[in-house]
Amino acid sequence: MDLAQLEADVLRELTGRGWTIQPGISREPLLPPEVGRRYQRVPAELLAFLEKMDSAFNSYETVWFLCREDYRCADGETFRWNEFELMSLEGGDAELREQTRKFWDRHLPFMLCVHSDYDYLAVSLDPRSYGAIVHGCGPDFLETSTVARSFAEFLSLYKEAVAGHRDEWPLSSFV
């Protein structure tokens, strides 16, 4: 199955599960300049998928894909795209804060879940695991497990989870 068809299937399945998905109409890049400078090597297929949506969230508004406006929000009034990084930077010593920054420099979150342990899905930008999709959750946001080796593999697994054919953690948390 080609990637475009897989993306369409995922969005159709999510809509069938009660998600609200607003198609993307902006021509602006997904990442604003300050975020784009930090994350220069994001896999194109992930960016293209997220750019297709202005918003995408479940019926309880507890799980969502990060879209253009999410990456631009920095007001502190709403849940920010890098909220888990900011939470991890609170307290701790200088060495821990440096480890935290380095970790998040190599992991771009693209999906958040707040109905349980504050979970996230991110793409790894680390050269050793570039393009892999990882899952992390609180309280130790820097401890991750690999969900898929690529975004295409993630979409395939996620489609099965959304369709109800796979009820395996952690993807089941993002339905």
Buried (B, 14 or more C-beta within 10 A) or exposed (E): EEBEEBBEBBBBBBEEEEBEBEEBEEEEEBBBEEBBEBBEEBBEBBBBBBBBBBBBBBEEEEBBBBBBEBBBBEEEEEBBBBBBBEBBBEEEEEEEBEBBEEBBEBBBBBBBBBEEEBBBBBBBBBEEBEBBBBBBBBEEBBEBEEBBEBBBBBBBBBBBBBBEEBEEEBBEBBB
